[in-house]
Amino acid sequence: MKTFSLIFILILAFPVQATNDFERKNKAPIESYILAIDGISHEVILNNLEEIQIENKKHVLKLIKSNTRVFDFAGAFFEFDAKMYFSYEEISPGVDHWSLDGNNAAIIVQKYSDKVDFDELTEALNAQYSQMKAEIKMSETELVVDSKLKKGRKLDIDLGEIKIEQHIFYFSNKQSCVLIILQDTPLDSGDNSLEFERIKKLMQATLSVNI
């Protein structure tokens, strides 16, 4: 198995005030659990009081640790593999960066307090990778978001020994914008890793964006 290395670093400076809620943004999503009662599953949060109505009879209870956690930042809501490593940093004033890292794949979310055009962001990426002497190919990609097909841009980045795919999706309102990037280190055959396929499937089933 290839060792995953996250190389996506996009830093654009904007003249906005730095956020002062680092602790909130840096707080990793909590693990959730599934409580199965008579074969019916109820999602619960550890140490939270959950009210479940039970008829006056004997019940078989089983608490199961969920294999997913919930990302709920920057107006983006989705489930991700509980084993992925969560990290946050403010990479420049007004630019928040979250990453969820696996072995071969990753999810990256960036929020820009000042709206930046999608073309400008992808051009900045191309320039960054060009400085690293990478060969870059850009094409279209897509993802189901809120039951609708969302178009995005795919970057195939060839760094010689390392090849990386980035599927980039852009969301914006009048003031700000959010990038969601699904990243993979493909197999030697060129196919996506199984981890990436799982991440994408879960993302398509749960992603909702409201900014």
C-alpha atoms as one frame of an Amber mdcrd trajectory, in Angstrom:
protein
   0.000   0.000   0.000   1.274   3.438  -0.872   1.987   5.865   1.927  -0.310
   8.863   1.621   1.276  12.273   1.599  -0.874  15.388   1.641   0.730  18.017
  -0.555  -2.193  20.352  -1.182  -1.266  23.749   0.224  -3.102  26.746  -1.144
  -2.323  30.010   0.604  -3.881  33.220  -0.614  -3.666  36.288   1.606  -6.623
  38.621   1.954  -6.967  41.874   3.924  -9.525  40.583   6.398  -9.479  40.241
  10.154  -8.210  36.904  11.470 -10.765  34.658  13.124 -10.606  34.298  16.904
 -12.532  31.029  17.242  -9.624  28.659  16.578 -10.618  26.272  19.355 -14.098
  25.780  17.912 -12.831  25.174  14.389 -10.032  22.907  15.624 -12.343  20.683
  17.663 -12.432  17.262  16.037 -15.885  15.844  15.273 -16.979  13.552  18.084
 -17.416   9.841  17.623 -20.994   8.628  17.438 -22.463   5.302  18.450 -25.338
   3.136  17.337 -27.698   1.729  19.983 -29.535  -1.307  18.656 -32.807  -2.112
  20.463 -34.675  -5.216  19.337 -32.775  -5.031  16.072 -33.694  -1.376  15.427
 -30.733   1.019  15.346 -30.737   4.424  17.054 -27.756   6.766  16.614 -26.594
   8.229  19.931 -23.686  10.357  21.150 -21.523   9.091  23.995 -22.328  10.708
  27.380 -25.421  12.419  25.965 -28.807  11.675  27.487 -30.933  10.031  24.798
 -34.670   9.557  25.310 -35.917   6.380  23.626 -39.459   5.220  24.255 -39.573
   1.515  25.119 -42.692  -0.536  25.694 -43.088  -2.322  29.023 -41.294  -5.494
  28.055 -37.836  -7.036  28.020 -35.494  -5.573  25.387 -32.110  -6.651  24.046
 -29.712  -3.660  23.979 -26.391  -3.368  22.149 -24.211  -0.245  21.855 -22.218
  -0.159  18.608 -19.480   2.311  17.760 -20.287   4.068  14.490 -17.719   3.748
  11.689 -18.318   7.365  10.622 -18.064  10.835  12.121 -19.736  14.069  11.042
 -17.978  17.114   9.562 -20.002  20.258  10.272 -17.897  23.340   9.515 -17.870
  26.180   6.948 -21.471  25.453   5.972 -20.537  21.943   4.806 -22.094  18.874
   6.423 -21.079  15.307   5.594 -20.084  11.997   7.127 -16.552  10.641   6.844
 -14.636   7.536   7.886 -14.077   7.628  11.653 -10.489   6.405  11.188  -9.437
   9.475   9.196  -7.185  11.986  10.961  -8.784  15.410  11.518  -6.760  18.636
  11.526  -7.443  22.366  11.206  -5.360  25.476  10.639  -5.903  29.063   9.597
  -3.362  29.125   6.785  -3.693  32.873   6.306  -6.031  35.532   7.723  -9.525
  34.719   6.523  -8.620  31.311   5.061  -9.666  28.273   7.119  -8.286  24.856
   6.168  -9.566  21.483   7.385  -8.104  18.159   6.294  -9.287  14.608   6.878
  -6.427  12.251   6.054  -6.530   8.548   5.313  -3.898   6.155   3.983  -4.407
   6.812   0.275  -7.107   9.461   0.164  -8.076  12.694   1.870 -10.850  15.255
   2.104  -9.869  18.920   2.189 -12.211  21.797   2.990 -11.170  25.433   2.668
 -13.291  28.476   3.442 -12.387  31.960   2.180 -13.976  34.817   4.120 -13.621
  36.973   1.008 -15.068  35.441  -2.137 -12.451  34.315  -4.655 -13.281  33.262
  -8.213 -13.020  29.532  -8.980 -10.779  30.231 -11.977  -8.388  32.210  -9.778
  -8.171  29.385  -7.260  -7.484  26.702  -9.861  -4.919  28.934 -11.580  -3.164
  29.330  -8.219  -3.089  25.554  -7.867  -1.661  25.116 -11.347   1.030  27.686
 -10.613   1.912  25.984  -7.342   2.309  22.557  -8.910   4.180  23.981 -11.892
   6.771  25.335  -9.460   7.148  21.757  -8.216   7.936  20.647 -11.803   4.719
  18.639 -11.953   2.848  17.692 -15.099  -0.771  18.766 -14.708  -3.880  17.805
 -16.625  -7.236  19.450 -15.934 -10.606  17.945 -16.798 -14.188  17.986 -15.579
 -15.497  15.906 -12.703 -18.808  15.641 -10.875 -20.340  14.800  -7.520 -23.878
  14.357  -6.260 -24.703  17.123  -3.743 -28.160  17.396  -2.167 -29.450  14.918
  -4.775 -28.211  17.166  -7.606 -25.227  16.748  -9.901 -22.439  19.203  -9.049
 -19.794  19.932 -11.671 -16.194  20.389 -10.581 -12.630  20.303 -11.852 -10.227
  17.398 -11.697  -6.472  17.843 -11.513  -4.187  14.942 -12.425  -0.821  15.819
 -10.906   2.231  13.827 -11.980   5.251  14.419  -9.748   7.230  11.524 -11.164
   7.191   8.889  -8.458   3.969  10.284  -6.988   0.703  10.738  -8.861  -2.216
  12.543  -7.261  -5.811  13.214  -8.251  -7.764  16.152  -6.878 -11.494  16.533
  -7.489 -12.290  20.156  -6.654 -15.782  21.522  -6.015 -16.598  25.199  -5.511
 -19.477  26.714  -3.519 -20.058  30.419  -2.966 -22.398  33.156  -1.851 -22.037
  36.915  -2.291 -19.413  37.258   0.461 -17.425  34.029   0.765 -16.622  30.719
  -0.876 -15.809  27.135   0.076 -13.686  24.533  -1.698 -14.217  20.821  -1.091
 -11.441  18.652  -2.492 -11.455  14.868  -2.704  -7.852  13.709  -3.098  -6.490
  10.311  -4.048  -3.186   8.613  -4.769  -4.325   6.202  -7.504  -3.159   2.611
  -7.794  -0.354   1.691 -10.194  -3.074   0.522 -12.591  -4.475   4.052 -12.670
  -7.665   3.071 -10.876  -8.772   4.971  -7.802  -7.972   3.453  -4.419 -10.724
   1.583  -2.592 -10.441   4.139   0.200 -11.183   6.962  -2.241 -14.190   5.091
  -3.636 -15.569   4.639  -0.091 -15.006   8.315   0.721 -16.715   9.460  -2.473
 -19.686   7.143  -1.965 -20.183   8.350   1.609 -19.770  11.972   0.548 -22.403
  11.646  -2.166 -24.830  10.048   0.280 -24.453  12.670   3.017 -23.011  15.951
   1.682 -25.028  19.120   2.128 -23.652  22.645   1.652 -25.315  25.814   2.920
 -23.135  28.932   2.974
